[in-house]
Amino acid sequence: MKLLGTIHDPTFVAAPPNRLNRLLLTLIKDERDLPFVHLTLQISLLLIPLGVLLYMPFVTGWAWWALAIAYQYVNNLKFKGPFGLMLHCTSHRPLYKPAFKFMNNYLPWVVGPFFGHTPETYYSHHIGMHHAENNLPDDESSTMNYQRDSLRGFLGYFTNFFFLGMSELVGYLRKRNRAKLAWKAVTGEVSFVLLCIGLGFVNLPATMAVFIVPLLLSRVVMMLGNWTQHSFVDPTDPGNPFKNSITCINVKYNHKCWNDGYHIGHHFRPGLHWTEHPTFFLKTLDKYAANQAIIFDGADYLKIFISLMTRRYDVLAQHVVNINGNTFASDDELIAVLKARTQRIPAVATSTVLGHSPSFAARH
């Protein structure tokens, strides 16, 4: 275990007051989100033109393959993470001012498909279902019904999401009388499918490279992320964000992906701005300690996922923060807690617990 030291994750730093930034600030609601506009411009000027070039009839042979490889690198290694978490942040807090709110459609409808994000489905799933249900059984992407340190469990989880995720999402939204969100999700998914079919007749290899490969990778990454974020769930208090989520501090991932490692804080305060998470984390340390919250220092989601799949609880324990030095009495106690929180939680057991205890929100 580790003691809590200095936190090096990003907080707000004002951008240089140059002409471009002054112009962009007239469009957006919060100056702290200026990096999102910079990223959007980079993607629009680099990635999208590369994708368009792959459809051009004069690009053939080795030149086409070179561009296709460059596109995959720029898409999946350089921009996929930052874009996906920018989409996440702007789903919670719209980027542009009311006078320019039509521009909020640019990310999900124009940029998103290049990363395999079908329009409107991320918002409908994440805001309309995941946060509403907080990984509890009515959340169709809940991890609770799976053994969360098992590769077999993850493959079952991913397979269910990949083939049934959209139908389950729409069914959930209709059941909750959120017909508008359901319609948006269906419209976005169908639009993407029709786009790929149409462009497939124009140039099938380009369509595979530009849209289909990113789609497959995005869905793997999203499910791997959600699985890891909600791998450690206390069966006695599954609706408590301090006991059903994790937090990762002092990782490069937080600098690249807008402090996405602060997942406990995000579920506790979904509307909190991404630059505020490190400070808010320090202000709420007493809640983390009281709930034996799982905080990893120096381990990102991928490392945690791999350690879970190989059941290297000793590796996980090395990165867990022991707040005040007494949240966990020993490594053995910590590992016992970690193992208990990765056990499959059947729906019957969950309904029993939820039926006999007030919700976390009601207690706080």
N, C-alpha and C positions, 0 to 999 in steps of 0.2 A: 504494500500500500504506500501511498504518498501523503504527505501533509500539503495543505493548500499553500501554494506560493504565489508569486506575481503572475497576473494574467496578462497575456500578450495579444489577445484577440482584438480585432479592430473596433474602434469607436469613431465618432464623427470628427472629421478633419475638414475644415473649410477648403473648398477648391480655389485655385488661383482666380482672381477677378478679371479674367481676360474677356475679350469681346464675345467669343463663342459661349462661354459659360454664362455671361450676363443675358444673352439671348435665350439660352435654354432655361434659365431660371424663371423667365417670364411665362413659361409653358407649364411647369410642374408645380405640384402642391407643396412639396417639402424639399428644401435645398439639400437635405441629407441624401436624397435619392438621385442627385446629379450623376453619380457613377452608373446608374441604370441607363440613363440617356446616352452616356459615352459608350457603354457596352452595346446598346442597340445600334448606334451608328457604326461601330466596328463590324458587327455582324452584317449589317445591311450593305456595307461597302466591301466586305471581303467574302463572307460565306455565300451570300445569295448570288453574287455574280459568278462565283465558281460553280454553283449549282446550275445556273442558266447556261454557262459555257458547255456543260456536259451534254446539253441537248442540241448544240449547234452542229449542223451537218458537216461543217468544215473541220471539226475536231474529231480525228479518227486515229486508229492505231496506237502507237506508244504515247502520243500526246494525250489521247483520251484517258489512258490508264494512269498516266502521271497526274492528270487533273483529278481523276477519281480518288487516287491515293491521297492527294493533297486535301481534297474535300473531306475525306473521312478523318484525317488528322485534325483539320481545323474544326470540324463539327464535333467529333466525339472525344477528342483529347483536350482541345483548347477551350471550346465554348459551351459544351453540353452542360457541365455542372453549373457554371455561372448563369447561363440562360435559364436552366430549369429552376434554380432558386430565385432568380429575378422574377420569373413568372409566379413563383410562390409568394414572394413578398408583395408583388403588385396585385395579386388576387385578394390579399388581406387589406391592402392600402392602395387604392387606385393612384396611378402615377401622375396623371395630368389634371390640371385645373378644370372646373366645370365647363368653362368656355371652350375647352379643347377636349372634352371627354370622349369625343369620337375617336381620338388618337389612342385611347385605351384598347381599341380593337386591333391595333397594329401587331402587338405581341402575340395574342392567341390566334389571330386569323391569318397573318402574313408570315411572321417569323416562325411561329410555333411549328407549323407543318414541316419545315426543313429539319427540325430536331425530332420529328416523330410524335409531336404533341398534336393530337387531333383537336380542332378548335372547340372551345367551351367545355371539354370533358374534364380538364384538370380542375377548373373552378367548381364545376358541378359536383365532382367527387370530393375534393378537398374541403371546400367551404360548406357545400350542401349536405355532405354525409359525414366525412371523417371527423371534423371538429364538432359537429352536432352530436355525434355518438361517442367520441372520445375512445375509440378502439374497443368499445364494449360490443356485445354480441350483435346488436342491430347494425353496427358498422360492417358492411359487407367485405371490407378489407381488414377486419380484425384479425390479429395474430393469436388470439386467446385459445382457439380450438386446435392449435398445433403444438407439437413438441418443438420448442424453439432453439434447441441446440442440436437439431437433427437435419442433415442434408435432405433426407427423405421428406421430412416435414416441410422444409422450404420448397422443394420441388412440387409437392402437393399444393402448397399455398400459391406458388407462381402459376401452375397449370390452371388452377381454378380461376385466378384473376385474368389470365391471358385469354381463356376461352369463354368465360362466363361473366367477367367483370362488368362489361357494358350492360348486359341484360339485367344483372343484379342491381347495378346502380340505378337504371331507369325504373326498375320495379320498386326499389326503395323510395325514390323520389316521388313516384306516383302514390305510393302508400302513405307518404307523409304530406300529401297534398301540395307538393312542390312541382306542379305541372310545368311551370315556366322553365325551371332548371332542367327538368327531364326533356323538354322539347329542345332546349339549347344543346344539350348533350347529344341527342339523336341527330340534330341538324349538323353539328360539327363532325360527328363520326361519319355520317353518310357523305357529307361534303368531301371529306378526306378520301374516302373510298372511291367516290366518283372521280375525283381529281387524279388519283393514281391509275384508275382504269383508263381514263381519257389520255393521260400522258403516256401510259404504257403502249397505246397504239401508235403514239408519235415516236417514242424511243424507249423500249423496255429496259435495256441496260442502264440508261440514265435514271429512269424512274426507280429502279432497284437501288442504285447508288445514292440518289438524292433523298428519297423519301422512305423506302421500305427498310433498308438497313438501319437508319436512325430510329425508325419506329420500333423495331425489334429490340435494339439496344436500350432505348429509353424505357421501355416497359420492364426490361430486366432490372435496370438501375433503380427505377422507382419502387419496384417491389422489394428489391434488396434493401433499399433505404428504409422503407416503412417497416419491414421485418426487423431490422436491426434496432431502429428507434423504439420499437415496442416489443423487444425480445424479453425484457425483464419485467414481468407483471406479477404483482403480489396478489395471489388468489383470494386473500381475505379483504382486499380493498382495491379492486381492479379499476374503479373509476377515478382514483386519485392520481393526478398527473405526476406527482412526486414518486409514485410507486408503479406506474405503468409506462414510464418513458425514461430516457437517459439524457445526460448532458455530456458533451465532449468539449473540453477547453484546451487552449494552447496547442492547436493543430493548424497546419497550413490550410486545411480545408475551410476553416472559418474565414480566412483571408480571401480565399477564392470564391466562396459560396455564401457570403453575406451572413456569417455567424449562424449557419444552419445547425451547428452542433449543439446549440442551446435548446434542445427539444423540450425539456421539462418546462423551462420558462415560457416557451412558445405555447404549450398547451395550457399553462396556467394563465397567461396573458396573451391570447392570440393576436391582439391588435398592437402589441408592443413593437416599436420600430426596431429594425435589425441592429442599428448602432447602439441601442440602449441595453442590449442583453448582458454584456459583461458587468455593467454597473448594477443592473437589477439583480443579477445573480448574487453579487456580494451583499446586497441589501437583504436578500431573503435566505441567507445561509442557515438561519435557525430552522426554517421549514425543511430544508434539505436534510439537516442533521436529524430532526425529529422524526422524519419519515424513512430514515436510512436510504436516502436517494442515491442512485448509482451515478457517480460522476467520474468520467475518465479524463485523465490528464495525459496528453501526448498520444492518444490513440483515437484514430478517426473511425468512421462507420465501417470502412472496408476491413481494417485490421480487426475490429470487434467481430464482424461477420465471420471472417476466416477463423478467428480463435473460437468462436461458437461452434462452427461446423466441425472443427477438429477437437472440440471439447477441451481446449487448453485453458481451463479456469485459472491455472497458475499464472499464465500470461495476462489474462484479464485482471487478476487481482493486483498485479504489479502496477497497473495504471489507475486503479481506483483511488480516489481522494478520500482520506479518512478525516472528515471535518473535526477540528479541535482535538484530533488524536484519540477520540473516544466514541465515535459513531459506531465503529466496529471494534470489538475487544481484541480480535486476532485475525490473521489470515484465514484460519479455519472457519471462524464465524462468518466472515465475508463470503467465502466460497460456498458455505452452506446457504446463505441468503441468495447468492447468484443462482445456484442450482435450483432452489425452491421457486424462484421467479421465472425460470425457463420451462417449467413443467406445463404440459398441456392442461388446460382448464376446461372441462366439459361444460356445455351449455347449462345442464341441470345444476351443476355446482354454482355456476355464475348466478343463475336466477335465484338460488337460495340465498346467496350472500347479498345480492342487491335487494332482495325482498325483506331483509332483516337489518339493513343498515342505511342511514341517510346518505344521500349523495355527497360527494366531496364539496360541490358548490354550496349545498345547504349547510355544511359544517364550517364554511369559510365565507 
